[in-house]
Amino acid sequence: MEQRPLGRTGAEVGVVGLGTWQLGGDWGDVDDEAAEEVLSAALGAGVTLLDTADVYGDGRSEERIRRALAVQTGGVGGQGRAMERPFVATKAGRRADPFTAEEYTPENLRAWVDRSRRNLGVETLDLVQLHCPPTAVYSDQRVYDTLDGFVADGSIAAYGVSVETVAEGLTALQHPGVATIQVILNVFRRKPLEELLPAARAAEVGVLARVPLASGLLTGKYDESTTFPDDDHRNFNRNGEAFDVGETFAGVPFEVGVAAAREVADIAGDTPTAAFALRWAIDQPGVTAVIPGARSVEQVRGNVAAAGLPALTAGQLADLERVYDERIRAHVHDRW
């Protein structure tokens, strides 16, 4: 798999990583055995980047990664990370209660980071990303000073941000310690292409494209009658009841997305729609890696296949842009 530098972290990672929200919660039930199979398949297929968060299943995702890496690589190891061990990016901040900017104190940040260190079984976290905090946090120099202190004392090797909006990402780029930005980017969420990706590229900041399949819409496997379990965010968060609605189907109304995804599938032709959509994101200038999730070995293999696809043709790119302009733009472009 092609490897790219991950911004200012000093690491290189494969262009297709694995997002592990599914292995924690909010996507229906994924038991320990299924989670182990997904992680094993990803590592076996050459995935070198795992993305998680301390709130995915209240730490379950991080703990499952720790156990999987202990089996696959003989332990996660901390600062002396072996080359064969994947790069593990986690996130912190959504444990704030109440969820306000005032809760992002040095003491709370320390507690959150130390909890992830325990969950993952490491002395030094490879990367900690502020997990879509209240907007004011991106401008709070005290937060960045605290994170700089964690780098200095060896608790974390690098830090970055995960954002909901382009504006939040541009604010974070003003702080020189930010090594990476994670943002929703896919065929149905194109706004980051205009300013954020060029700015990150100029600053040598890595970009992780999350929700690259629009919560499964861009697999082309859903229709208007598709339903989801009660504990799946694609059921309970369609209107933003639990968190930012942009995290569910990339903010696209479900029926609109299903119809648009049919057109994407037609444009993809004989190429599996999911891999085709991931290849689009991989090829956007400034993107380091995509981090699709997976609930099965089959999904892992389908996602990894995107790394071996050729670039999309000019005609395909133009057709995808037309679908966005005609069906999607009005629903998402000015919101995020």
KENULO-584635 format. One record per residue (C-alpha): x, y, z; residue in one letter; chain. Coordinates in nm, 2 decimals. Example, Ala and Ser with C-alpha at 12.3 -4.5 7.8 and 13.67 -1.06 7.14 Angstrom:
BEGIN
+--------+--------+--------+--------+--------+
!     px !     py !     pz ! residu ! chaine !
+--------+--------+--------+--------+--------+
!   1.23 !  -0.45 !   0.78 !      A !      A !
!   1.37 !  -0.11 !   0.71 !      S !      A !
+--------+--------+--------+--------+--------+
END
This chain:
BEGIN
+--------+--------+--------+--------+--------+
!     px !     py !     pz ! residu ! chaine !
+--------+--------+--------+--------+--------+
!   0.00 !   0.00 !   0.00 !      M !      A !
!   0.12 !   0.35 !  -0.08 !      E !      A !
!   0.26 !   0.53 !   0.23 !      Q !      A !
!   0.24 !   0.90 !   0.29 !      R !      A !
!   0.39 !   1.13 !   0.55 !      P !      A !
!   0.14 !   1.21 !   0.82 !      L !      A !
!   0.19 !   1.58 !   0.85 !      G !      A !
!   0.43 !   1.69 !   1.13 !      R !      A !
!   0.41 !   1.36 !   1.32 !      T !      A !
!   0.72 !   1.22 !   1.15 !      G !      A !
!   0.54 !   0.90 !   1.07 !      A !      A !
!   0.43 !   0.76 !   0.74 !      E !      A !
!   0.10 !   0.58 !   0.71 !      V !      A !
!  -0.09 !   0.38 !   0.44 !      G !      A !
!  -0.34 !   0.58 !   0.23 !      V !      A !
!  -0.63 !   0.35 !   0.36 !      V !      A !
!  -0.65 !   0.33 !   0.74 !      G !      A !
!  -0.92 !   0.19 !   0.96 !      L !      A !
!  -1.16 !   0.40 !   1.16 !      G !      A !
!  -1.27 !   0.21 !   1.47 !      T !      A !
!  -1.59 !   0.39 !   1.58 !      W !      A !
!  -1.78 !   0.08 !   1.48 !      Q !      A !
!  -1.57 !  -0.13 !   1.72 !      L !      A !
!  -1.68 !   0.08 !   2.01 !      G !      A !
!  -2.05 !   0.16 !   1.96 !      G !      A !
!  -2.32 !   0.35 !   1.79 !      D !      A !
!  -2.32 !   0.12 !   1.48 !      W !      A !
!  -2.52 !  -0.17 !   1.62 !      G !      A !
!  -2.36 !  -0.46 !   1.81 !      D !      A !
!  -2.01 !  -0.57 !   1.72 !      V !      A !
!  -1.89 !  -0.83 !   1.97 !      D !      A !
!  -1.53 !  -0.90 !   2.07 !      D !      A !
!  -1.48 !  -1.18 !   1.82 !      E !      A !
!  -1.60 !  -0.97 !   1.53 !      A !      A !
!  -1.39 !  -0.68 !   1.64 !      A !      A !
!  -1.08 !  -0.90 !   1.66 !      E !      A !
!  -1.15 !  -1.04 !   1.31 !      E !      A !
!  -1.18 !  -0.68 !   1.17 !      V !      A !
!  -0.86 !  -0.56 !   1.33 !      L !      A !
!  -0.67 !  -0.88 !   1.23 !      S !      A !
!  -0.79 !  -0.85 !   0.87 !      A !      A !
!  -0.69 !  -0.48 !   0.85 !      A !      A !
!  -0.34 !  -0.54 !   0.98 !      L !      A !
!  -0.30 !  -0.85 !   0.76 !      G !      A !
!  -0.40 !  -0.64 !   0.46 !      A !      A !
!  -0.13 !  -0.38 !   0.52 !      G !      A !
!  -0.32 !  -0.12 !   0.71 !      V !      A !
!  -0.08 !   0.09 !   0.91 !      T !      A !
!  -0.31 !   0.35 !   1.06 !      L !      A !
!  -0.58 !   0.29 !   1.32 !      L !      A !
!  -0.81 !   0.58 !   1.43 !      D !      A !
!  -1.00 !   0.56 !   1.76 !      T !      A !
!  -1.13 !   0.78 !   2.04 !      A !      A !
!  -1.17 !   0.75 !   2.42 !      D !      A !
!  -1.55 !   0.78 !   2.39 !      V !      A !
!  -1.60 !   0.50 !   2.13 !      Y !      A !
!  -1.78 !   0.26 !   2.35 !      G !      A !
!  -1.65 !   0.44 !   2.66 !      D !      A !
!  -1.30 !   0.31 !   2.58 !      G !      A !
!  -1.40 !  -0.02 !   2.44 !      R !      A !
!  -1.25 !   0.06 !   2.10 !      S !      A !
!  -0.92 !   0.16 !   2.25 !      E !      A !
!  -0.91 !  -0.16 !   2.46 !      E !      A !
!  -0.99 !  -0.38 !   2.17 !      R !      A !
!  -0.70 !  -0.22 !   1.97 !      I !      A !
!  -0.47 !  -0.29 !   2.27 !      R !      A !
!  -0.56 !  -0.66 !   2.28 !      R !      A !
!  -0.54 !  -0.70 !   1.90 !      A !      A !
!  -0.20 !  -0.54 !   1.88 !      L !      A !
!  -0.08 !  -0.75 !   2.17 !      A !      A !
!  -0.17 !  -1.06 !   1.96 !      V !      A !
!  -0.05 !  -0.93 !   1.62 !      Q !      A !
!   0.27 !  -0.75 !   1.71 !      T !      A !
!   0.36 !  -0.86 !   2.06 !      G !      A !
!   0.25 !  -0.54 !   2.23 !      G !      A !
!   0.21 !  -0.17 !   2.15 !      V !      A !
!   0.52 !  -0.05 !   2.32 !      G !      A !
!   0.51 !   0.32 !   2.37 !      G !      A !
!   0.79 !   0.54 !   2.25 !      Q !      A !
!   1.00 !   0.24 !   2.13 !      G !      A !
!   0.72 !   0.15 !   1.88 !      R !      A !
!   0.83 !  -0.13 !   1.65 !      A !      A !
!   0.81 !  -0.05 !   1.28 !      M !      A !
!   0.56 !  -0.33 !   1.22 !      E !      A !
!   0.32 !  -0.18 !   1.47 !      R !      A !
!   0.05 !   0.04 !   1.31 !      P !      A !
!   0.03 !   0.41 !   1.40 !      F !      A !
!  -0.26 !   0.45 !   1.65 !      V !      A !
!  -0.44 !   0.79 !   1.65 !      A !      A !
!  -0.69 !   0.85 !   1.93 !      T !      A !
!  -0.91 !   1.15 !   2.02 !      K !      A !
!  -0.99 !   1.33 !   2.34 !      A !      A !
!  -1.24 !   1.59 !   2.47 !      G !      A !
!  -1.58 !   1.44 !   2.42 !      R !      A !
!  -1.58 !   1.32 !   2.78 !      R !      A !
!  -1.63 !   1.68 !   2.89 !      A !      A !
!  -1.93 !   1.71 !   3.11 !      D !      A !
!  -2.09 !   1.95 !   3.06 !      P !      A !
!  -1.97 !   1.97 !   2.70 !      F !      A !
!  -1.84 !   2.33 !   2.71 !      T !      A !
!  -1.51 !   2.50 !   2.63 !      A !      A !
!  -1.46 !   2.57 !   3.00 !      E !      A !
!  -1.41 !   2.20 !   3.06 !      E !      A !
!  -1.10 !   2.18 !   2.85 !      Y !      A !
!  -0.87 !   2.25 !   3.15 !      T !      A !
!  -0.52 !   2.12 !   3.18 !      P !      A !
!  -0.64 !   1.89 !   3.46 !      E !      A !
!  -0.92 !   1.74 !   3.24 !      N !      A !
!  -0.69 !   1.71 !   2.94 !      L !      A !
!  -0.44 !   1.52 !   3.15 !      R !      A !
!  -0.71 !   1.28 !   3.28 !      A !      A !
!  -0.83 !   1.21 !   2.93 !      W !      A !
!  -0.49 !   1.15 !   2.79 !      V !      A !
!  -0.38 !   0.93 !   3.08 !      D !      A !
!  -0.70 !   0.72 !   3.05 !      R !      A !
!  -0.63 !   0.66 !   2.68 !      S !      A !
!  -0.27 !   0.56 !   2.76 !      R !      A !
!  -0.41 !   0.30 !   3.00 !      R !      A !
!  -0.67 !   0.18 !   2.76 !      N !      A !
!  -0.41 !   0.14 !   2.48 !      L !      A !
!  -0.14 !   0.01 !   2.71 !      G !      A !
!   0.13 !   0.26 !   2.61 !      V !      A !
!   0.35 !   0.52 !   2.77 !      E !      A !
!   0.33 !   0.75 !   2.47 !      T !      A !
!   0.03 !   0.80 !   2.25 !      L !      A !
!   0.12 !   0.83 !   1.88 !      D !      A !
!  -0.13 !   1.11 !   1.82 !      L !      A !
!  -0.41 !   1.27 !   2.02 !      V !      A !
!  -0.67 !   1.47 !   1.84 !      Q !      A !
!  -0.91 !   1.72 !   2.00 !      L !      A !
!  -1.24 !   1.54 !   1.93 !      H !      A !
!  -1.47 !   1.80 !   1.77 !      C !      A !
!  -1.47 !   2.02 !   2.08 !      P !      A !
!  -1.68 !   2.34 !   2.12 !      P !      A !
!  -1.57 !   2.59 !   1.85 !      T !      A !
!  -1.41 !   2.82 !   2.11 !      A !      A !
!  -1.16 !   2.55 !   2.20 !      V !      A !
!  -0.98 !   2.59 !   1.86 !      Y !      A !
!  -0.88 !   2.94 !   1.96 !      S !      A !
!  -0.78 !   2.87 !   2.32 !      D !      A !
!  -0.40 !   2.90 !   2.35 !      Q !      A !
!  -0.41 !   2.74 !   2.69 !      R !      A !
!  -0.53 !   2.41 !   2.53 !      V !      A !
!  -0.24 !   2.41 !   2.29 !      Y !      A !
!   0.01 !   2.50 !   2.56 !      D !      A !
!  -0.12 !   2.21 !   2.76 !      T !      A !
!  -0.08 !   1.97 !   2.46 !      L !      A !
!   0.27 !   2.11 !   2.40 !      D !      A !
!   0.35 !   2.02 !   2.76 !      G !      A !
!   0.23 !   1.66 !   2.70 !      F !      A !
!   0.46 !   1.63 !   2.40 !      V !      A !
!   0.75 !   1.76 !   2.61 !      A !      A !
!   0.69 !   1.51 !   2.89 !      D !      A !
!   0.65 !   1.22 !   2.66 !      G !      A !
!   0.28 !   1.15 !   2.72 !      S !      A !
!   0.20 !   1.21 !   2.35 !      I !      A !
!   0.42 !   1.21 !   2.05 !      A !      A !
!   0.20 !   1.46 !   1.85 !      A !      A !
!  -0.14 !   1.62 !   1.85 !      Y !      A !
!  -0.40 !   1.73 !   1.60 !      G !      A !
!  -0.76 !   1.83 !   1.58 !      V !      A !
!  -1.08 !   1.67 !   1.45 !      S !      A !
!  -1.32 !   1.94 !   1.32 !      V !      A !
!  -1.68 !   1.97 !   1.21 !      E !      A !
!  -1.63 !   2.28 !   0.99 !      T !      A !
!  -1.38 !   2.42 !   0.75 !      V !      A !
!  -1.37 !   2.74 !   0.97 !      A !      A !
!  -1.26 !   2.54 !   1.27 !      E !      A !
!  -0.99 !   2.37 !   1.07 !      G !      A !
!  -0.85 !   2.70 !   0.94 !      L !      A !
!  -0.84 !   2.83 !   1.30 !      T !      A !
!  -0.65 !   2.53 !   1.42 !      A !      A !
!  -0.39 !   2.57 !   1.14 !      L !      A !
!  -0.29 !   2.90 !   1.30 !      Q !      A !
!  -0.13 !   2.70 !   1.59 !      H !      A !
!   0.21 !   2.56 !   1.49 !      P !      A !
!   0.19 !   2.26 !   1.71 !      G !      A !
!  -0.10 !   2.11 !   1.52 !      V !      A !
!   0.04 !   1.81 !   1.33 !      A !      A !
!  -0.29 !   1.68 !   1.17 !      T !      A !
!  -0.64 !   1.77 !   1.09 !      I !      A !
!  -0.93 !   1.52 !   1.06 !      Q !      A !
!  -1.23 !   1.64 !   0.86 !      V !      A !
!  -1.53 !   1.49 !   0.69 !      I !      A !
!  -1.44 !   1.46 !   0.33 !      L !      A !
!  -1.62 !   1.25 !   0.06 !      N !      A !
!  -1.79 !   1.27 !  -0.27 !      V !      A !
!  -2.09 !   1.42 !  -0.08 !      F !      A !
!  -1.88 !   1.66 !   0.13 !      R !      A !
!  -1.65 !   1.86 !  -0.09 !      R !      A !
!  -1.62 !   2.20 !   0.08 !      K !      A !
!  -1.28 !   2.12 !   0.24 !      P !      A !
!  -1.13 !   2.11 !  -0.11 !      L !      A !
!  -1.17 !   2.48 !  -0.15 !      E !      A !
!  -0.96 !   2.63 !   0.13 !      E !      A !
!  -0.88 !   2.38 !   0.41 !      L !      A !
!  -0.69 !   2.12 !   0.21 !      L !      A !
!  -0.47 !   2.37 !   0.03 !      P !      A !
!  -0.40 !   2.55 !   0.36 !      A !      A !
!  -0.31 !   2.22 !   0.54 !      A !      A !
!  -0.09 !   2.12 !   0.25 !      R !      A !
!   0.10 !   2.45 !   0.26 !      A !      A !
!   0.15 !   2.41 !   0.63 !      A !      A !
!   0.27 !   2.05 !   0.60 !      E !      A !
!  -0.02 !   1.94 !   0.82 !      V !      A !
!  -0.16 !   1.59 !   0.76 !      G !      A !
!  -0.52 !   1.54 !   0.66 !      V !      A !
!  -0.73 !   1.24 !   0.77 !      L !      A !
!  -1.05 !   1.21 !   0.57 !      A !      A !
!  -1.32 !   1.07 !   0.79 !      R !      A !
!  -1.67 !   0.95 !   0.71 !      V !      A !
!  -1.53 !   0.89 !   0.36 !      P !      A !
!  -1.83 !   0.66 !   0.27 !      L !      A !
!  -2.10 !   0.89 !   0.42 !      A !      A !
!  -2.19 !   0.64 !   0.68 !      S !      A !
!  -2.23 !   0.37 !   0.42 !      G !      A !
!  -2.43 !   0.57 !   0.16 !      L !      A !
!  -2.14 !   0.56 !  -0.08 !      L !      A !
!  -2.13 !   0.18 !  -0.07 !      T !      A !
!  -2.43 !   0.19 !  -0.30 !      G !      A !
!  -2.60 !  -0.09 !  -0.10 !      K !      A !
!  -2.88 !   0.11 !   0.06 !      Y !      A !
!  -3.23 !   0.19 !  -0.07 !      D !      A !
!  -3.52 !   0.39 !   0.07 !      E !      A !
!  -3.64 !   0.09 !   0.27 !      S !      A !
!  -3.31 !   0.02 !   0.45 !      T !      A !
!  -3.34 !   0.03 !   0.83 !      T !      A !
!  -3.08 !   0.04 !   1.10 !      F !      A !
!  -3.08 !  -0.10 !   1.46 !      P !      A !
!  -3.20 !   0.12 !   1.75 !      D !      A !
!  -2.84 !   0.16 !   1.88 !      D !      A !
!  -2.71 !   0.27 !   1.54 !      D !      A !
!  -2.65 !   0.64 !   1.49 !      H !      A !
!  -2.79 !   0.61 !   1.14 !      R !      A !
!  -3.12 !   0.55 !   1.32 !      N !      A !
!  -3.10 !   0.78 !   1.62 !      F !      A !
!  -2.90 !   1.08 !   1.50 !      N !      A !
!  -3.06 !   1.15 !   1.16 !      R !      A !
!  -3.16 !   1.50 !   1.28 !      N !      A !
!  -2.86 !   1.56 !   1.51 !      G !      A !
!  -3.04 !   1.44 !   1.82 !      E !      A !
!  -2.71 !   1.30 !   1.98 !      A !      A !
!  -2.43 !   1.49 !   1.81 !      F !      A !
!  -2.36 !   1.69 !   1.50 !      D !      A !
!  -2.58 !   1.56 !   1.22 !      V !      A !
!  -2.30 !   1.60 !   0.98 !      G !      A !
!  -2.15 !   1.28 !   1.13 !      E !      A !
!  -2.45 !   1.08 !   1.01 !      T !      A !
!  -2.47 !   1.03 !   0.63 !      F !      A !
!  -2.24 !   1.33 !   0.61 !      A !      A !
!  -2.54 !   1.55 !   0.68 !      G !      A !
!  -2.72 !   1.44 !   0.36 !      V !      A !
!  -3.09 !   1.35 !   0.41 !      P !      A !
!  -3.11 !   0.98 !   0.37 !      F !      A !
!  -3.34 !   0.96 !   0.08 !      E !      A !
!  -3.15 !   1.23 !  -0.11 !      V !      A !
!  -2.82 !   1.04 !  -0.04 !      G !      A !
!  -2.96 !   0.70 !  -0.16 !      V !      A !
!  -3.07 !   0.85 !  -0.49 !      A !      A !
!  -2.74 !   1.03 !  -0.54 !      A !      A !
!  -2.55 !   0.71 !  -0.45 !      A !      A !
!  -2.72 !   0.53 !  -0.73 !      R !      A !
!  -2.58 !   0.78 !  -0.97 !      E !      A !
!  -2.23 !   0.74 !  -0.81 !      V !      A !
!  -2.26 !   0.36 !  -0.86 !      A !      A !
!  -2.34 !   0.41 !  -1.23 !      D !      A !
!  -2.04 !   0.64 !  -1.27 !      I !      A !
!  -1.82 !   0.38 !  -1.10 !      A !      A !
!  -1.93 !   0.12 !  -1.35 !      G !      A !
!  -1.77 !  -0.22 !  -1.28 !      D !      A !
!  -1.56 !  -0.08 !  -0.99 !      T !      A !
!  -1.71 !  -0.15 !  -0.64 !      P !      A !
!  -1.88 !   0.18 !  -0.54 !      T !      A !
!  -1.72 !   0.20 !  -0.20 !      A !      A !
!  -1.36 !   0.15 !  -0.33 !      A !      A !
!  -1.44 !   0.40 !  -0.61 !      F !      A !
!  -1.55 !   0.66 !  -0.36 !      A !      A !
!  -1.25 !   0.60 !  -0.14 !      L !      A !
!  -1.02 !   0.64 !  -0.44 !      R !      A !
!  -1.17 !   0.98 !  -0.51 !      W !      A !
!  -1.08 !   1.09 !  -0.15 !      A !      A !
!  -0.73 !   0.94 !  -0.16 !      I !      A !
!  -0.65 !   1.14 !  -0.47 !      D !      A !
!  -0.75 !   1.48 !  -0.34 !      Q !      A !
!  -0.44 !   1.70 !  -0.31 !      P !      A !
!  -0.34 !   1.73 !   0.06 !      G !      A !
!  -0.51 !   1.41 !   0.18 !      V !      A !
!  -0.28 !   1.18 !   0.37 !      T !      A !
!  -0.52 !   0.89 !   0.43 !      A !      A !
!  -0.89 !   0.79 !   0.44 !      V !      A !
!  -1.02 !   0.62 !   0.76 !      I !      A !
!  -1.33 !   0.42 !   0.67 !      P !      A !
!  -1.48 !   0.20 !   0.94 !      G !      A !
!  -1.57 !  -0.16 !   0.90 !      A !      A !
!  -1.78 !  -0.41 !   1.08 !      R !      A !
!  -1.67 !  -0.72 !   0.88 !      S !      A !
!  -1.37 !  -0.87 !   0.72 !      V !      A !
!  -1.54 !  -0.83 !   0.38 !      E !      A !
!  -1.57 !  -0.46 !   0.44 !      Q !      A !
!  -1.21 !  -0.43 !   0.54 !      V !      A !
!  -1.09 !  -0.60 !   0.22 !      R !      A !
!  -1.32 !  -0.39 !   0.01 !      G !      A !
!  -1.19 !  -0.07 !   0.16 !      N !      A !
!  -0.83 !  -0.17 !   0.12 !      V !      A !
!  -0.89 !  -0.25 !  -0.24 !      A !      A !
!  -0.92 !   0.13 !  -0.30 !      A !      A !
!  -0.55 !   0.17 !  -0.25 !      A !      A !
!  -0.48 !  -0.04 !  -0.57 !      G !      A !
!  -0.72 !   0.14 !  -0.80 !      L !      A !
!  -0.61 !   0.38 !  -1.07 !      P !      A !
!  -0.71 !   0.75 !  -1.04 !      A !      A !
!  -1.05 !   0.84 !  -1.16 !      L !      A !
!  -1.08 !   0.97 !  -1.52 !      T !      A !
!  -1.16 !   1.33 !  -1.60 !      A !      A !
!  -1.50 !   1.22 !  -1.71 !      G !      A !
!  -1.58 !   1.04 !  -1.39 !      Q !      A !
!  -1.46 !   1.34 !  -1.18 !      L !      A !
!  -1.68 !   1.57 !  -1.38 !      A !      A !
!  -1.98 !   1.34 !  -1.34 !      D !      A !
!  -1.93 !   1.32 !  -0.97 !      L !      A !
!  -1.91 !   1.70 !  -0.94 !      E !      A !
!  -2.24 !   1.72 !  -1.14 !      R !      A !
!  -2.41 !   1.49 !  -0.89 !      V !      A !
!  -2.29 !   1.70 !  -0.60 !      Y !      A !
!  -2.40 !   2.02 !  -0.76 !      D !      A !
!  -2.74 !   1.89 !  -0.86 !      E !      A !
!  -2.83 !   1.68 !  -0.56 !      R !      A !
!  -2.61 !   1.74 !  -0.26 !      I !      A !
!  -2.47 !   2.09 !  -0.25 !      R !      A !
!  -2.78 !   2.27 !  -0.12 !      A !      A !
!  -2.80 !   2.04 !   0.18 !      H !      A !
!  -2.44 !   2.05 !   0.31 !      V !      A !
!  -2.21 !   2.31 !   0.15 !      H !      A !
!  -2.30 !   2.61 !   0.35 !      D !      A !
!  -2.34 !   2.43 !   0.68 !      R !      A !
!  -1.99 !   2.28 !   0.74 !      W !      A !
+--------+--------+--------+--------+--------+
END
